[in-house]
Amino acid sequence: MKEIIKEFGEFNGWRGCMGLYFNTKQLRPLKKYGITAATTLEEAYNIINN
């Protein structure tokens, strides 16, 4: 998932939130990290990367 987020981020200049690129089913495993549909791509990548 980290690679996919990085790919979307680099493609569009890290604009947008997770809800634009992933549906609810895809975001469920990321809830344990505190990532929601409103989390920006850059914030989500930083959370997963650390």
VENLINDA-V241885 format. One record per residue. N is the residue number from 1. BURIAL is # if it has 9 or more other ideal C-beta (glycine too) atoms within 8 Angstrom, else .. Layout:
n = [N,N]
burial = [BURIAL,BURIAL]
//
This chain:
n = [1,2,3,4,5,6,7,8,9,10,11,12,13,14,15,16,17,18,19,20,21,22,23,24,25,26,27,28,29,30,31,32,33,34,35,36,37,38,39,40,41,42,43,44,45,46,47,48,49,50]
burial = [.,.,.,.,#,#,.,#,#,.,.,#,.,.,.,.,#,#,#,.,.,.,.,.,.,.,#,.,.,#,#,.,.,.,#,#,#,.,#,#,#,.,#,#,#,.,#,#,.,.]
//
